[in-house]
Structures are given as structure tokens and as C-alpha cells.
Amino acid sequence: MPAATPYIQLVSLMCRDHVALAEFYAAAFGFERVPEVESPIFVALAAGGVALGFHADEAFDLLEVGDRRGAATGNHVTFDLGTAEEVDASVEPLTALGATVVKGPFTTYYDARQVVYLDPEGNVFRVSDTQGALSFWLEATAR
């Protein structure tokens, strides 16, 4: 193990159209592009302490995972909107941008307000209000 505690630097999505999908998330959440790391096959957004990356199809071969092309993963990203009211209010603007509601708005068994969506390429993502126990733990362990 490394001497320092590892942290998540980048969460990436493999995309059919990496630029369009990055633009969807930038418009949906107000994230800004990180031009210093852009390439013809990669776009990154600054997403609150973590970069959210978007890879073009060529990245499968570059990473030597071409056999995974088209494979479903079941992974998803959850975005903290702060309040239950913001979660409920997310439906209209996100669907206007091309998201599809899968479930919600609803209150989870652990008392979080959430909506589950599909982005324009079919990736699952959620929006949630701030979850007290998780936020406290994340703040306490932040680098």
C-alpha cells in the first residue's frame, strides 16, 4: 500500500460521443471543463474535488480493454444537490437536457431524497440530497 491514503482523482465514462456527453454533464451540473488535460479522445470536467472524465471509443483500445467495448458495468455516479427540494426540482431541467427518469423522486430507506436517471447515452446516474452520515465521514477523512 502507498504511504499516503489514496483518493479518487478521476471517474471516467466510456462514450460514443465523449464531447456531447461532457457537454450534457456540464450543462446539467455547472461543471467546468479542464482544458489542460483535454485531447482528441478525452474531456474532463471539474466536479467538486474529483474530475469526471469522458473517453471516446478509441480509449478502449488505448487502455487494452477493447474486449469490454459495449459491456454493461452497473456502475453509476451520484451527485449531491444539497437539499430534497433541489433533488425534486432536478427532474424538469435534466429531462430537458436529455436525461430520462428511471425512478423518483423518492425517499430511500436510509432517508435520502433521490432521483435515478439515464444520461443521453444510457449511463445510470443519481441525484441526492446531502446525506449527513456520509458527508460527515467524507469531510472527516478528506485529505
Phi, psi and omega per residue, in radians:
M1 nan 2.610 3.105
P2 -1.177 2.748 3.135
A3 -1.160 -0.693 3.117
A4 -1.611 2.683 3.094
T5 -1.216 2.169 3.104
P6 -1.154 2.720 3.061
Y7 -2.442 2.805 3.134
I8 -1.362 2.155 -3.131
Q9 -1.725 -0.675 -2.995
L10 -2.589 2.314 2.963
V11 -1.993 2.189 -3.025
S12 -2.069 2.586 3.027
L13 -2.059 2.351 3.007
M14 -1.476 2.357 -2.952
C15 -2.320 2.679 2.946
R16 -1.319 -0.728 3.103
D17 -2.287 1.565 -3.029
H18 -1.107 -0.580 -3.134
V19 -1.233 -0.824 -3.132
A20 -1.101 -0.704 -3.127
L21 -1.213 -0.657 3.051
A22 -1.077 -0.713 3.114
E23 -1.120 -0.646 3.079
F24 -1.039 -0.893 -3.103
Y25 -1.185 -0.594 3.074
A26 -1.113 -0.779 3.122
A27 -1.206 -0.675 -3.086
A28 -1.179 -0.690 -3.000
F29 -2.135 -0.006 3.116
G30 1.343 0.305 3.128
F31 -1.269 2.493 3.126
E32 -1.704 2.568 3.089
R33 -1.195 2.668 3.090
V34 -1.947 1.518 -3.017
P35 -1.112 -0.413 -3.110
E36 -1.094 -0.393 -3.098
V37 -1.985 0.078 -3.115
E38 -1.235 2.609 3.040
S39 -2.531 3.081 3.102
P40 -1.069 -0.322 -3.123
I41 -2.089 0.221 -3.082
F42 -2.609 2.394 3.008
V43 -2.313 2.420 3.075
A44 -2.150 2.563 3.044
L45 -2.074 2.458 3.045
A46 -1.367 1.996 -3.012
A47 -2.146 1.043 3.030
G48 1.154 0.984 3.101
G49 1.632 -0.137 3.090
V50 -2.354 2.479 3.028
A51 -1.530 2.458 3.051
L52 -1.889 2.002 -3.017
G53 -1.853 2.670 -3.119
F54 -2.317 2.014 -3.086
H55 -1.845 2.378 3.027
A56 -1.250 2.894 -3.116
D57 -0.919 -0.614 -3.126
E58 -1.024 -0.395 -3.120
A59 -1.132 -0.492 3.084
F60 -0.965 -0.850 -3.120
D61 -1.259 -0.684 3.116
L62 -1.017 -0.681 -3.135
L63 -1.527 0.009 -3.121
E64 1.047 0.703 3.069
V65 -2.217 0.584 -3.111
G66 -0.996 -0.493 3.127
D67 -1.216 -0.224 3.126
R68 -1.562 -0.137 -3.112
R69 -0.927 2.185 3.124
G70 1.477 -0.058 -3.112
A71 -1.368 2.350 3.052
A72 -1.363 2.454 -3.107
T73 -1.910 -0.524 -3.047
G74 1.447 -0.043 3.093
N75 -1.291 2.667 3.044
H76 -2.671 2.795 3.130
V77 -1.956 2.445 3.080
T78 -1.967 2.269 3.137
F79 -1.874 2.227 3.139
D80 -1.468 2.020 3.112
L81 -1.675 -0.077 3.050
G82 1.740 -0.976 -3.042
T83 -2.285 2.785 3.074
A84 -1.079 -0.625 3.131
E85 -1.116 -0.703 3.108
E86 -1.165 -0.657 3.101
V87 -1.080 -0.874 -3.141
D88 -1.063 -0.679 -3.101
A89 -1.312 -0.157 -3.095
S90 -1.289 -0.360 -3.000
V91 -1.045 -0.918 -3.073
E92 -1.098 -0.900 -3.104
P93 -1.170 -0.622 -3.125
L94 -1.265 -0.670 3.086
T95 -1.205 -0.557 3.082
A96 -1.125 -0.505 3.109
L97 -1.452 -0.173 3.103
G98 2.070 0.033 3.078
A99 -1.334 2.733 3.076
T100 -2.083 2.280 3.087
V101 -1.324 2.229 3.055
V102 -1.685 -0.737 -3.116
K103 -2.685 2.381 2.967
G104 1.985 -3.084 0.032
P105 -1.146 2.547 -3.121
F106 -2.645 2.835 3.067
T107 -1.827 2.209 -3.086
T108 -1.303 2.978 3.080
Y109 -1.148 -0.339 3.105
Y110 -1.780 0.360 2.975
D111 1.185 0.537 3.010
A112 -1.756 2.496 3.056
R113 -1.593 2.225 -3.045
Q114 -2.516 2.801 2.912
V115 -2.349 2.357 3.076
V116 -1.796 2.272 -3.095
Y117 -2.194 2.874 2.824
L118 -1.954 2.361 3.057
D119 -1.372 3.098 -3.083
P120 -1.038 -0.320 3.087
E121 -1.759 0.064 3.085
G122 1.615 0.128 3.075
N123 -1.331 2.424 3.103
V124 -1.369 2.375 2.929
F125 -2.530 2.753 3.125
R126 -2.174 2.691 2.875
V127 -2.028 2.562 -3.053
S128 -2.539 2.770 2.935
D129 -1.424 2.967 -3.120
T130 -1.150 2.187 -3.130
Q131 -1.676 1.912 -3.009
G132 -0.824 -0.962 -3.076
A133 -1.116 -0.725 -3.139
L134 -1.189 -0.767 3.131
S135 -1.092 -0.742 3.121
F136 -1.060 -0.792 -3.130
W137 -1.117 -0.770 3.136
L138 -1.087 -0.757 3.119
E139 -1.136 -0.683 -3.113
A140 -1.196 -0.478 -3.077
T141 -1.829 0.076 -3.110
A142 -1.079 2.558 3.114
R143 -1.237 nan nan
